Every structure is written in structure tokens, then in C-alpha cells.
Amino acid sequence: MTIELTLPDMTCGHCAKTVTATVHQVDPAAQLKIDLPSHKIAIESNQPSQAFVAALTEEGYPPA
């Protein structure tokens, strides 16, 4: 399933690396697409979206 989230605080390459690491902590097999200019990510995973939302929020990138 694809989970699409908007992360307003993801503004640079370092942010994108942190978001990628956080997503892979929840699901190491997740496929991730990042659109930095629009602050959007698309996660392809079988894990529940709440798991990603909680992890990203804890890391400082709460989805809008």
C-alpha cells in the first residue's frame, strides 16, 4: 500500500536523509519517494500509516 504524507518541516537534503532513515527504522523494506520542493513523501509499505506518522513526529517531522 502507498502512504502519502506532507512534511512541512522537511526542507533540505539533510532532512530527507533523516526522513529516509526514520522510514527504514519502521520498515527496512519500505520503498520511499521524496519530493523535496513540495515537502511530500510516498511510502510503499505493508506497515500501518500510524507507525510512520508516530516515528516521523518523534523525529521532528510531523505530517501536516
PDBQT receptor file of N, H, CA, C and O in Angstrom, charges set to zero:
ATOM      1  N   MET A   1       0.840  -1.175   0.000  1.00  0.00    +0.000 N 
ATOM      2  CA  MET A   1       0.000   0.000   0.000  1.00  0.00    +0.000 C 
ATOM      3  C   MET A   1       0.884   1.237   0.000  1.00  0.00    +0.000 C 
ATOM      4  O   MET A   1       1.991   1.221   0.538  1.00  0.00    +0.000 OA
ATOM      5  N   THR A   2       0.390   2.299  -0.602  1.00  0.00    +0.000 N 
ATOM      6  H   THR A   2      -0.509   2.312  -1.039  1.00  0.00    +0.000 HD
ATOM      7  CA  THR A   2       1.137   3.551  -0.656  1.00  0.00    +0.000 C 
ATOM      8  C   THR A   2       0.581   4.519   0.369  1.00  0.00    +0.000 C 
ATOM      9  O   THR A   2      -0.626   4.749   0.447  1.00  0.00    +0.000 OA
ATOM     10  N   ILE A   3       1.494   5.082   1.159  1.00  0.00    +0.000 N 
ATOM     11  H   ILE A   3       2.475   4.894   1.096  1.00  0.00    +0.000 HD
ATOM     12  CA  ILE A   3       1.141   6.065   2.180  1.00  0.00    +0.000 C 
ATOM     13  C   ILE A   3       1.741   7.395   1.724  1.00  0.00    +0.000 C 
ATOM     14  O   ILE A   3       2.957   7.507   1.571  1.00  0.00    +0.000 OA
ATOM     15  N   GLU A   4       0.901   8.394   1.510  1.00  0.00    +0.000 N 
ATOM     16  H   GLU A   4      -0.087   8.304   1.635  1.00  0.00    +0.000 HD
ATOM     17  CA  GLU A   4       1.385   9.704   1.092  1.00  0.00    +0.000 C 
ATOM     18  C   GLU A   4       1.241  10.684   2.243  1.00  0.00    +0.000 C 
ATOM     19  O   GLU A   4       0.174  10.818   2.842  1.00  0.00    +0.000 OA
ATOM     20  N   LEU A   5       2.358  11.375   2.543  1.00  0.00    +0.000 N 
ATOM     21  H   LEU A   5       3.225  11.266   2.057  1.00  0.00    +0.000 HD
ATOM     22  CA  LEU A   5       2.377  12.321   3.648  1.00  0.00    +0.000 C 
ATOM     23  C   LEU A   5       3.026  13.622   3.199  1.00  0.00    +0.000 C 
ATOM     24  O   LEU A   5       3.891  13.624   2.323  1.00  0.00    +0.000 OA
ATOM     25  N   THR A   6       2.603  14.727   3.803  1.00  0.00    +0.000 N 
ATOM     26  H   THR A   6       1.900  14.725   4.514  1.00  0.00    +0.000 HD
ATOM     27  CA  THR A   6       3.245  16.021   3.597  1.00  0.00    +0.000 C 
ATOM     28  C   THR A   6       3.985  16.380   4.872  1.00  0.00    +0.000 C 
ATOM     29  O   THR A   6       3.408  16.392   5.959  1.00  0.00    +0.000 OA
ATOM     30  N   LEU A   7       5.290  16.677   4.723  1.00  0.00    +0.000 N 
ATOM     31  H   LEU A   7       5.759  16.667   3.840  1.00  0.00    +0.000 HD
ATOM     32  CA  LEU A   7       6.141  17.005   5.865  1.00  0.00    +0.000 C 
ATOM     33  C   LEU A   7       6.641  18.441   5.702  1.00  0.00    +0.000 C 
ATOM     34  O   LEU A   7       7.692  18.655   5.098  1.00  0.00    +0.000 OA
ATOM     35  N   PRO A   8       5.907  19.431   6.228  1.00  0.00    +0.000 N 
ATOM     36  CA  PRO A   8       6.285  20.835   6.025  1.00  0.00    +0.000 C 
ATOM     37  C   PRO A   8       7.692  21.176   6.530  1.00  0.00    +0.000 C 
ATOM     38  O   PRO A   8       8.329  22.088   6.004  1.00  0.00    +0.000 OA
ATOM     39  N   ASP A   9       8.179  20.459   7.539  1.00  0.00    +0.000 N 
ATOM     40  H   ASP A   9       7.662  19.718   7.967  1.00  0.00    +0.000 HD
ATOM     41  CA  ASP A   9       9.489  20.762   8.118  1.00  0.00    +0.000 C 
ATOM     42  C   ASP A   9      10.647  20.107   7.369  1.00  0.00    +0.000 C 
ATOM     43  O   ASP A   9      11.804  20.327   7.729  1.00  0.00    +0.000 OA
ATOM     44  N   MET A  10      10.369  19.315   6.344  1.00  0.00    +0.000 N 
ATOM     45  H   MET A  10       9.429  19.136   6.052  1.00  0.00    +0.000 HD
ATOM     46  CA  MET A  10      11.416  18.691   5.532  1.00  0.00    +0.000 C 
ATOM     47  C   MET A  10      11.798  19.684   4.438  1.00  0.00    +0.000 C 
ATOM     48  O   MET A  10      11.084  19.836   3.447  1.00  0.00    +0.000 OA
ATOM     49  N   THR A  11      12.935  20.360   4.629  1.00  0.00    +0.000 N 
ATOM     50  H   THR A  11      13.515  20.237   5.434  1.00  0.00    +0.000 HD
ATOM     51  CA  THR A  11      13.276  21.470   3.739  1.00  0.00    +0.000 C 
ATOM     52  C   THR A  11      14.614  21.320   3.016  1.00  0.00    +0.000 C 
ATOM     53  O   THR A  11      14.934  22.138   2.154  1.00  0.00    +0.000 OA
ATOM     54  N   CYS A  12      15.401  20.295   3.347  1.00  0.00    +0.000 N 
ATOM     55  H   CYS A  12      15.141  19.630   4.048  1.00  0.00    +0.000 HD
ATOM     56  CA  CYS A  12      16.736  20.200   2.737  1.00  0.00    +0.000 C 
ATOM     57  C   CYS A  12      17.152  18.734   2.585  1.00  0.00    +0.000 C 
ATOM     58  O   CYS A  12      16.434  17.823   2.998  1.00  0.00    +0.000 OA
ATOM     59  N   GLY A  13      18.300  18.534   1.998  1.00  0.00    +0.000 N 
ATOM     60  H   GLY A  13      18.884  19.274   1.663  1.00  0.00    +0.000 HD
ATOM     61  CA  GLY A  13      18.814  17.184   1.802  1.00  0.00    +0.000 C 
ATOM     62  C   GLY A  13      19.068  16.451   3.099  1.00  0.00    +0.000 C 
ATOM     63  O   GLY A  13      18.841  15.244   3.184  1.00  0.00    +0.000 OA
ATOM     64  N   HIS A  14      19.537  17.164   4.116  1.00  0.00    +0.000 N 
ATOM     65  H   HIS A  14      19.721  18.145   4.047  1.00  0.00    +0.000 HD
ATOM     66  CA  HIS A  14      19.769  16.531   5.419  1.00  0.00    +0.000 C 
ATOM     67  C   HIS A  14      18.449  16.043   6.000  1.00  0.00    +0.000 C 
ATOM     68  O   HIS A  14      18.377  14.946   6.553  1.00  0.00    +0.000 OA
ATOM     69  N   CYS A  15      17.408  16.858   5.875  1.00  0.00    +0.000 N 
ATOM     70  H   CYS A  15      17.467  17.750   5.425  1.00  0.00    +0.000 HD
ATOM     71  CA  CYS A  15      16.072  16.461   6.338  1.00  0.00    +0.000 C 
ATOM     72  C   CYS A  15      15.632  15.181   5.619  1.00  0.00    +0.000 C 
ATOM     73  O   CYS A  15      15.117  14.253   6.242  1.00  0.00    +0.000 OA
ATOM     74  N   ALA A  16      15.843  15.147   4.305  1.00  0.00    +0.000 N 
ATOM     75  H   ALA A  16      16.261  15.902   3.799  1.00  0.00    +0.000 HD
ATOM     76  CA  ALA A  16      15.437  13.987   3.515  1.00  0.00    +0.000 C 
ATOM     77  C   ALA A  16      16.166  12.728   3.974  1.00  0.00    +0.000 C 
ATOM     78  O   ALA A  16      15.567  11.653   4.020  1.00  0.00    +0.000 OA
ATOM     79  N   LYS A  17      17.454  12.846   4.317  1.00  0.00    +0.000 N 
ATOM     80  H   LYS A  17      17.940  13.719   4.280  1.00  0.00    +0.000 HD
ATOM     81  CA  LYS A  17      18.212  11.694   4.819  1.00  0.00    +0.000 C 
ATOM     82  C   LYS A  17      17.642  11.208   6.145  1.00  0.00    +0.000 C 
ATOM     83  O   LYS A  17      17.521  10.004   6.375  1.00  0.00    +0.000 OA
ATOM     84  N   THR A  18      17.294  12.152   7.014  1.00  0.00    +0.000 N 
ATOM     85  H   THR A  18      17.392  13.129   6.827  1.00  0.00    +0.000 HD
ATOM     86  CA  THR A  18      16.727  11.788   8.316  1.00  0.00    +0.000 C 
ATOM     87  C   THR A  18      15.374  11.116   8.143  1.00  0.00    +0.000 C 
ATOM     88  O   THR A  18      15.081  10.124   8.810  1.00  0.00    +0.000 OA
ATOM     89  N   VAL A  19      14.549  11.651   7.251  1.00  0.00    +0.000 N 
ATOM     90  H   VAL A  19      14.787  12.457   6.709  1.00  0.00    +0.000 HD
ATOM     91  CA  VAL A  19      13.232  11.067   6.975  1.00  0.00    +0.000 C 
ATOM     92  C   VAL A  19      13.401   9.655   6.419  1.00  0.00    +0.000 C 
ATOM     93  O   VAL A  19      12.686   8.738   6.822  1.00  0.00    +0.000 OA
ATOM     94  N   THR A  20      14.345   9.479   5.497  1.00  0.00    +0.000 N 
ATOM     95  H   THR A  20      14.926  10.223   5.169  1.00  0.00    +0.000 HD
ATOM     96  CA  THR A  20      14.602   8.159   4.921  1.00  0.00    +0.000 C 
ATOM     97  C   THR A  20      15.012   7.168   6.002  1.00  0.00    +0.000 C 
ATOM     98  O   THR A  20      14.503   6.048   6.040  1.00  0.00    +0.000 OA
ATOM     99  N   ALA A  21      15.926   7.569   6.880  1.00  0.00    +0.000 N 
ATOM    100  H   ALA A  21      16.339   8.479   6.849  1.00  0.00    +0.000 HD
ATOM    101  CA  ALA A  21      16.388   6.687   7.961  1.00  0.00    +0.000 C 
ATOM    102  C   ALA A  21      15.235   6.335   8.893  1.00  0.00    +0.000 C 
ATOM    103  O   ALA A  21      15.122   5.195   9.344  1.00  0.00    +0.000 OA
ATOM    104  N   THR A  22      14.386   7.306   9.181  1.00  0.00    +0.000 N 
ATOM    105  H   THR A  22      14.478   8.232   8.815  1.00  0.00    +0.000 HD
ATOM    106  CA  THR A  22      13.248   7.077  10.080  1.00  0.00    +0.000 C 
ATOM    107  C   THR A  22      12.259   6.091   9.464  1.00  0.00    +0.000 C 
ATOM    108  O   THR A  22      11.780   5.182  10.142  1.00  0.00    +0.000 OA
ATOM    109  N   VAL A  23      11.955   6.271   8.181  1.00  0.00    +0.000 N 
ATOM    110  H   VAL A  23      12.344   7.010   7.630  1.00  0.00    +0.000 HD
ATOM    111  CA  VAL A  23      11.038   5.350   7.493  1.00  0.00    +0.000 C 
ATOM    112  C   VAL A  23      11.611   3.937   7.523  1.00  0.00    +0.000 C 
ATOM    113  O   VAL A  23      10.875   2.980   7.760  1.00  0.00    +0.000 OA
ATOM    114  N   HIS A  24      12.905   3.796   7.288  1.00  0.00    +0.000 N 
ATOM    115  H   HIS A  24      13.503   4.574   7.096  1.00  0.00    +0.000 HD
ATOM    116  CA  HIS A  24      13.521   2.470   7.259  1.00  0.00    +0.000 C 
ATOM    117  C   HIS A  24      13.673   1.853   8.642  1.00  0.00    +0.000 C 
ATOM    118  O   HIS A  24      13.861   0.642   8.751  1.00  0.00    +0.000 OA
ATOM    119  N   GLN A  25      13.597   2.661   9.709  1.00  0.00    +0.000 N 
ATOM    120  H   GLN A  25      13.445   3.645   9.620  1.00  0.00    +0.000 HD
ATOM    121  CA  GLN A  25      13.549   2.097  11.064  1.00  0.00    +0.000 C 
ATOM    122  C   GLN A  25      12.213   1.408  11.290  1.00  0.00    +0.000 C 
ATOM    123  O   GLN A  25      12.148   0.373  11.953  1.00  0.00    +0.000 OA
ATOM    124  N   VAL A  26      11.148   1.979  10.739  1.00  0.00    +0.000 N 
ATOM    125  H   VAL A  26      11.200   2.820  10.201  1.00  0.00    +0.000 HD
ATOM    126  CA  VAL A  26       9.815   1.385  10.877  1.00  0.00    +0.000 C 
ATOM    127  C   VAL A  26       9.701   0.147   9.992  1.00  0.00    +0.000 C 
ATOM    128  O   VAL A  26       9.197  -0.888  10.427  1.00  0.00    +0.000 OA
ATOM    129  N   ASP A  27      10.168   0.256   8.756  1.00  0.00    +0.000 N 
ATOM    130  H   ASP A  27      10.578   1.097   8.402  1.00  0.00    +0.000 HD
ATOM    131  CA  ASP A  27      10.094  -0.851   7.803  1.00  0.00    +0.000 C 
ATOM    132  C   ASP A  27      11.335  -0.830   6.907  1.00  0.00    +0.000 C 
ATOM    133  O   ASP A  27      11.393  -0.056   5.951  1.00  0.00    +0.000 OA
ATOM    134  N   PRO A  28      12.328  -1.673   7.210  1.00  0.00    +0.000 N 
ATOM    135  CA  PRO A  28      13.561  -1.678   6.413  1.00  0.00    +0.000 C 
ATOM    136  C   PRO A  28      13.332  -1.976   4.929  1.00  0.00    +0.000 C 
ATOM    137  O   PRO A  28      14.163  -1.615   4.095  1.00  0.00    +0.000 OA
ATOM    138  N   ALA A  29      12.232  -2.619   4.593  1.00  0.00    +0.000 N 
ATOM    139  H   ALA A  29      11.557  -2.912   5.270  1.00  0.00    +0.000 HD
ATOM    140  CA  ALA A  29      11.954  -2.969   3.205  1.00  0.00    +0.000 C 
ATOM    141  C   ALA A  29      11.109  -1.919   2.486  1.00  0.00    +0.000 C 
ATOM    142  O   ALA A  29      10.784  -2.093   1.312  1.00  0.00    +0.000 OA
ATOM    143  N   ALA A  30      10.752  -0.846   3.163  1.00  0.00    +0.000 N 
ATOM    144  H   ALA A  30      11.016  -0.704   4.117  1.00  0.00    +0.000 HD
ATOM    145  CA  ALA A  30       9.886   0.178   2.565  1.00  0.00    +0.000 C 
ATOM    146  C   ALA A  30      10.570   0.858   1.384  1.00  0.00    +0.000 C 
ATOM    147  O   ALA A  30      11.774   1.112   1.396  1.00  0.00    +0.000 OA
ATOM    148  N   GLN A  31       9.764   1.144   0.365  1.00  0.00    +0.000 N 
ATOM    149  H   GLN A  31       8.786   0.938   0.355  1.00  0.00    +0.000 HD
ATOM    150  CA  GLN A  31      10.223   1.945  -0.776  1.00  0.00    +0.000 C 
ATOM    151  C   GLN A  31       9.751   3.376  -0.526  1.00  0.00    +0.000 C 
ATOM    152  O   GLN A  31       8.593   3.608  -0.181  1.00  0.00    +0.000 OA
ATOM    153  N   LEU A  32      10.658   4.324  -0.703  1.00  0.00    +0.000 N 
ATOM    154  H   LEU A  32      11.600   4.135  -0.983  1.00  0.00    +0.000 HD
ATOM    155  CA  LEU A  32      10.343   5.711  -0.371  1.00  0.00    +0.000 C 
ATOM    156  C   LEU A  32      10.647   6.625  -1.550  1.00  0.00    +0.000 C 
ATOM    157  O   LEU A  32      11.716   6.541  -2.153  1.00  0.00    +0.000 OA
ATOM    158  N   LYS A  33       9.695   7.500  -1.873  1.00  0.00    +0.000 N 
ATOM    159  H   LYS A  33       8.826   7.568  -1.383  1.00  0.00    +0.000 HD
ATOM    160  CA  LYS A  33       9.906   8.543  -2.872  1.00  0.00    +0.000 C 
ATOM    161  C   LYS A  33       9.741   9.880  -2.171  1.00  0.00    +0.000 C 
ATOM    162  O   LYS A  33       8.752  10.110  -1.474  1.00  0.00    +0.000 OA
ATOM    163  N   ILE A  34      10.719  10.760  -2.360  1.00  0.00    +0.000 N 
ATOM    164  H   ILE A  34      11.522  10.572  -2.926  1.00  0.00    +0.000 HD
ATOM    165  CA  ILE A  34      10.700  12.075  -1.716  1.00  0.00    +0.000 C 
ATOM    166  C   ILE A  34      10.618  13.157  -2.780  1.00  0.00    +0.000 C 
ATOM    167  O   ILE A  34      11.387  13.161  -3.741  1.00  0.00    +0.000 OA
ATOM    168  N   ASP A  35       9.677  14.074  -2.596  1.00  0.00    +0.000 N 
ATOM    169  H   ASP A  35       9.053  14.071  -1.815  1.00  0.00    +0.000 HD
ATOM    170  CA  ASP A  35       9.575  15.261  -3.451  1.00  0.00    +0.000 C 
ATOM    171  C   ASP A  35       9.872  16.454  -2.548  1.00  0.00    +0.000 C 
ATOM    172  O   ASP A  35       8.966  17.027  -1.943  1.00  0.00    +0.000 OA
ATOM    173  N   LEU A  36      11.146  16.821  -2.463  1.00  0.00    +0.000 N 
ATOM    174  H   LEU A  36      11.882  16.356  -2.954  1.00  0.00    +0.000 HD
ATOM    175  CA  LEU A  36      11.582  17.858  -1.528  1.00  0.00    +0.000 C 
ATOM    176  C   LEU A  36      10.915  19.215  -1.778  1.00  0.00    +0.000 C 
ATOM    177  O   LEU A  36      10.477  19.846  -0.815  1.00  0.00    +0.000 OA
ATOM    178  N   PRO A  37      10.818  19.694  -3.026  1.00  0.00    +0.000 N 
ATOM    179  CA  PRO A  37      10.196  21.024  -3.224  1.00  0.00    +0.000 C 
ATOM    180  C   PRO A  37       8.753  21.116  -2.710  1.00  0.00    +0.000 C 
ATOM    181  O   PRO A  37       8.330  22.170  -2.235  1.00  0.00    +0.000 OA
ATOM    182  N   SER A  38       8.007  20.020  -2.806  1.00  0.00    +0.000 N 
ATOM    183  H   SER A  38       8.351  19.165  -3.192  1.00  0.00    +0.000 HD
ATOM    184  CA  SER A  38       6.614  20.055  -2.339  1.00  0.00    +0.000 C 
ATOM    185  C   SER A  38       6.458  19.498  -0.925  1.00  0.00    +0.000 C 
ATOM    186  O   SER A  38       5.351  19.469  -0.386  1.00  0.00    +0.000 OA
ATOM    187  N   HIS A  39       7.571  19.054  -0.320  1.00  0.00    +0.000 N 
ATOM    188  H   HIS A  39       8.470  19.078  -0.757  1.00  0.00    +0.000 HD
ATOM    189  CA  HIS A  39       7.581  18.513   1.049  1.00  0.00    +0.000 C 
ATOM    190  C   HIS A  39       6.739  17.248   1.174  1.00  0.00    +0.000 C 
ATOM    191  O   HIS A  39       6.200  16.971   2.246  1.00  0.00    +0.000 OA
ATOM    192  N   LYS A  40       6.617  16.474   0.092  1.00  0.00    +0.000 N 
ATOM    193  H   LYS A  40       7.054  16.698  -0.778  1.00  0.00    +0.000 HD
ATOM    194  CA  LYS A  40       5.790  15.267   0.118  1.00  0.00    +0.000 C 
ATOM    195  C   LYS A  40       6.647  14.015   0.030  1.00  0.00    +0.000 C 
ATOM    196  O   LYS A  40       7.699  13.995  -0.609  1.00  0.00    +0.000 OA
ATOM    197  N   ILE A  41       6.161  12.968   0.693  1.00  0.00    +0.000 N 
ATOM    198  H   ILE A  41       5.306  12.984   1.212  1.00  0.00    +0.000 HD
ATOM    199  CA  ILE A  41       6.792  11.656   0.580  1.00  0.00    +0.000 C 
ATOM    200  C   ILE A  41       5.716  10.625   0.258  1.00  0.00    +0.000 C 
ATOM    201  O   ILE A  41       4.550  10.783   0.619  1.00  0.00    +0.000 OA
ATOM    202  N   ALA A  42       6.134   9.578  -0.423  1.00  0.00    +0.000 N 
ATOM    203  H   ALA A  42       7.081   9.450  -0.715  1.00  0.00    +0.000 HD
ATOM    204  CA  ALA A  42       5.264   8.441  -0.699  1.00  0.00    +0.000 C 
ATOM    205  C   ALA A  42       6.004   7.195  -0.231  1.00  0.00    +0.000 C 
ATOM    206  O   ALA A  42       7.113   6.910  -0.683  1.00  0.00    +0.000 OA
ATOM    207  N   ILE A  43       5.382   6.464   0.673  1.00  0.00    +0.000 N 
ATOM    208  H   ILE A  43       4.482   6.695   1.041  1.00  0.00    +0.000 HD
ATOM    209  CA  ILE A  43       5.981   5.266   1.252  1.00  0.00    +0.000 C 
ATOM    210  C   ILE A  43       5.215   4.050   0.753  1.00  0.00    +0.000 C 
ATOM    211  O   ILE A  43       3.992   3.989   0.874  1.00  0.00    +0.000 OA
ATOM    212  N   GLU A  44       5.926   3.096   0.201  1.00  0.00    +0.000 N 
ATOM    213  H   GLU A  44       6.920   3.147   0.103  1.00  0.00    +0.000 HD
ATOM    214  CA  GLU A  44       5.326   1.833  -0.225  1.00  0.00    +0.000 C 
ATOM    215  C   GLU A  44       5.683   0.802   0.843  1.00  0.00    +0.000 C 
ATOM    216  O   GLU A  44       6.835   0.381   0.952  1.00  0.00    +0.000 OA
ATOM    217  N   SER A  45       4.674   0.397   1.635  1.00  0.00    +0.000 N 
ATOM    218  H   SER A  45       3.738   0.739   1.546  1.00  0.00    +0.000 HD
ATOM    219  CA  SER A  45       4.931  -0.493   2.764  1.00  0.00    +0.000 C 
ATOM    220  C   SER A  45       3.641  -1.181   3.187  1.00  0.00    +0.000 C 
ATOM    221  O   SER A  45       2.543  -0.697   2.911  1.00  0.00    +0.000 OA
ATOM    222  N   ASN A  46       3.791  -2.315   3.861  1.00  0.00    +0.000 N 
ATOM    223  H   ASN A  46       4.682  -2.707   4.085  1.00  0.00    +0.000 HD
ATOM    224  CA  ASN A  46       2.633  -3.005   4.436  1.00  0.00    +0.000 C 
ATOM    225  C   ASN A  46       2.407  -2.615   5.894  1.00  0.00    +0.000 C 
ATOM    226  O   ASN A  46       1.448  -3.071   6.517  1.00  0.00    +0.000 OA
ATOM    227  N   GLN A  47       3.281  -1.777   6.438  1.00  0.00    +0.000 N 
ATOM    228  H   GLN A  47       4.060  -1.406   5.932  1.00  0.00    +0.000 HD
ATOM    229  CA  GLN A  47       3.121  -1.318   7.816  1.00  0.00    +0.000 C 
ATOM    230  C   GLN A  47       2.002  -0.272   7.879  1.00  0.00    +0.000 C 
ATOM    231  O   GLN A  47       1.737   0.404   6.885  1.00  0.00    +0.000 OA
ATOM    232  N   PRO A  48       1.346  -0.130   9.032  1.00  0.00    +0.000 N 
ATOM    233  CA  PRO A  48       0.268   0.865   9.149  1.00  0.00    +0.000 C 
ATOM    234  C   PRO A  48       0.822   2.288   9.084  1.00  0.00    +0.000 C 
ATOM    235  O   PRO A  48       1.923   2.558   9.564  1.00  0.00    +0.000 OA
ATOM    236  N   SER A  49       0.051   3.188   8.489  1.00  0.00    +0.000 N 
ATOM    237  H   SER A  49      -0.843   2.968   8.099  1.00  0.00    +0.000 HD
ATOM    238  CA  SER A  49       0.497   4.571   8.346  1.00  0.00    +0.000 C 
ATOM    239  C   SER A  49       0.774   5.220   9.697  1.00  0.00    +0.000 C 
ATOM    240  O   SER A  49       1.648   6.079   9.807  1.00  0.00    +0.000 OA
ATOM    241  N   GLN A  50       0.023   4.809  10.735  1.00  0.00    +0.000 N 
ATOM    242  H   GLN A  50      -0.687   4.112  10.645  1.00  0.00    +0.000 HD
ATOM    243  CA  GLN A  50       0.216   5.393  12.058  1.00  0.00    +0.000 C 
ATOM    244  C   GLN A  50       1.634   5.162  12.579  1.00  0.00    +0.000 C 
ATOM    245  O   GLN A  50       2.171   5.997  13.306  1.00  0.00    +0.000 OA
ATOM    246  N   ALA A  51       2.237   4.043  12.213  1.00  0.00    +0.000 N 
ATOM    247  H   ALA A  51       1.801   3.364  11.622  1.00  0.00    +0.000 HD
ATOM    248  CA  ALA A  51       3.601   3.744  12.659  1.00  0.00    +0.000 C 
ATOM    249  C   ALA A  51       4.578   4.754  12.070  1.00  0.00    +0.000 C 
ATOM    250  O   ALA A  51       5.497   5.204  12.755  1.00  0.00    +0.000 OA
ATOM    251  N   PHE A  52       4.383   5.114  10.798  1.00  0.00    +0.000 N 
ATOM    252  H   PHE A  52       3.637   4.748  10.242  1.00  0.00    +0.000 HD
ATOM    253  CA  PHE A  52       5.258   6.098  10.153  1.00  0.00    +0.000 C 
ATOM    254  C   PHE A  52       4.993   7.492  10.707  1.00  0.00    +0.000 C 
ATOM    255  O   PHE A  52       5.932   8.248  10.957  1.00  0.00    +0.000 OA
ATOM    256  N   VAL A  53       3.718   7.841  10.903  1.00  0.00    +0.000 N 
ATOM    257  H   VAL A  53       2.955   7.227  10.700  1.00  0.00    +0.000 HD
ATOM    258  CA  VAL A  53       3.367   9.155  11.439  1.00  0.00    +0.000 C 
ATOM    259  C   VAL A  53       3.992   9.332  12.823  1.00  0.00    +0.000 C 
ATOM    260  O   VAL A  53       4.568  10.381  13.110  1.00  0.00    +0.000 OA
ATOM    261  N   ALA A  54       3.886   8.321  13.679  1.00  0.00    +0.000 N 
ATOM    262  H   ALA A  54       3.418   7.468  13.446  1.00  0.00    +0.000 HD
ATOM    263  CA  ALA A  54       4.438   8.413  15.028  1.00  0.00    +0.000 C 
ATOM    264  C   ALA A  54       5.957   8.558  14.997  1.00  0.00    +0.000 C 
ATOM    265  O   ALA A  54       6.515   9.389  15.714  1.00  0.00    +0.000 OA
ATOM    266  N   ALA A  55       6.627   7.757  14.174  1.00  0.00    +0.000 N 
ATOM    267  H   ALA A  55       6.174   7.083  13.591  1.00  0.00    +0.000 HD
ATOM    268  CA  ALA A  55       8.090   7.806  14.104  1.00  0.00    +0.000 C 
ATOM    269  C   ALA A  55       8.573   9.139  13.545  1.00  0.00    +0.000 C 
ATOM    270  O   ALA A  55       9.523   9.723  14.066  1.00  0.00    +0.000 OA
ATOM    271  N   LEU A  56       7.929   9.623  12.493  1.00  0.00    +0.000 N 
ATOM    272  H   LEU A  56       7.157   9.149  12.070  1.00  0.00    +0.000 HD
ATOM    273  CA  LEU A  56       8.332  10.897  11.897  1.00  0.00    +0.000 C 
ATOM    274  C   LEU A  56       8.065  12.066  12.842  1.00  0.00    +0.000 C 
ATOM    275  O   LEU A  56       8.866  12.998  12.918  1.00  0.00    +0.000 OA
ATOM    276  N   THR A  57       6.955  12.023  13.555  1.00  0.00    +0.000 N 
ATOM    277  H   THR A  57       6.304  11.266  13.493  1.00  0.00    +0.000 HD
ATOM    278  CA  THR A  57       6.640  13.070  14.520  1.00  0.00    +0.000 C 
ATOM    279  C   THR A  57       7.689  13.099  15.629  1.00  0.00    +0.000 C 
ATOM    280  O   THR A  57       8.160  14.166  16.022  1.00  0.00    +0.000 OA
ATOM    281  N   GLU A  58       8.047  11.922  16.125  1.00  0.00    +0.000 N 
ATOM    282  H   GLU A  58       7.664  11.055  15.805  1.00  0.00    +0.000 HD
ATOM    283  CA  GLU A  58       9.055  11.814  17.180  1.00  0.00    +0.000 C 
ATOM    284  C   GLU A  58      10.401  12.368  16.702  1.00  0.00    +0.000 C 
ATOM    285  O   GLU A  58      11.157  12.941  17.487  1.00  0.00    +0.000 OA
ATOM    286  N   GLU A  59      10.691  12.194  15.423  1.00  0.00    +0.000 N 
ATOM    287  H   GLU A  59      10.077  11.729  14.786  1.00  0.00    +0.000 HD
ATOM    288  CA  GLU A  59      11.979  12.633  14.847  1.00  0.00    +0.000 C 
ATOM    289  C   GLU A  59      11.969  14.140  14.517  1.00  0.00    +0.000 C 
ATOM    290  O   GLU A  59      13.005  14.707  14.170  1.00  0.00    +0.000 OA
ATOM    291  N   GLY A  60      10.809  14.774  14.624  1.00  0.00    +0.000 N 
ATOM    292  H   GLY A  60       9.967  14.314  14.905  1.00  0.00    +0.000 HD
ATOM    293  CA  GLY A  60      10.728  16.215  14.376  1.00  0.00    +0.000 C 
ATOM    294  C   GLY A  60      10.152  16.598  13.034  1.00  0.00    +0.000 C 
ATOM    295  O   GLY A  60      10.262  17.750  12.617  1.00  0.00    +0.000 OA
ATOM    296  N   TYR A  61       9.532  15.640  12.345  1.00  0.00    +0.000 N 
ATOM    297  H   TYR A  61       9.442  14.703  12.683  1.00  0.00    +0.000 HD
ATOM    298  CA  TYR A  61       8.919  15.895  11.038  1.00  0.00    +0.000 C 
ATOM    299  C   TYR A  61       7.451  15.480  11.058  1.00  0.00    +0.000 C 
ATOM    300  O   TYR A  61       7.067  14.548  10.352  1.00  0.00    +0.000 OA
ATOM    301  N   PRO A  62       6.630  16.151  11.850  1.00  0.00    +0.000 N 
ATOM    302  CA  PRO A  62       5.218  15.749  11.925  1.00  0.00    +0.000 C 
ATOM    303  C   PRO A  62       4.486  16.022  10.608  1.00  0.00    +0.000 C 
ATOM    304  O   PRO A  62       4.579  17.118  10.056  1.00  0.00    +0.000 OA
ATOM    305  N   PRO A  63       3.764  15.027  10.113  1.00  0.00    +0.000 N 
ATOM    306  CA  PRO A  63       2.985  15.216   8.884  1.00  0.00    +0.000 C 
ATOM    307  C   PRO A  63       1.865  16.242   9.106  1.00  0.00    +0.000 C 
ATOM    308  O   PRO A  63       1.263  16.318  10.177  1.00  0.00    +0.000 OA
ATOM    309  N   ALA A  64       1.612  17.025   8.055  1.00  0.00    +0.000 N 
ATOM    310  H   ALA A  64       2.101  16.964   7.185  1.00  0.00    +0.000 HD
ATOM    311  CA  ALA A  64       0.525  18.011   8.130  1.00  0.00    +0.000 C 
ATOM    312  C   ALA A  64      -0.774  17.390   7.657  1.00  0.00    +0.000 C 
ATOM    313  O   ALA A  64      -1.808  18.056   7.644  1.00  0.00    +0.000 OA
TER     314      ALA A  64
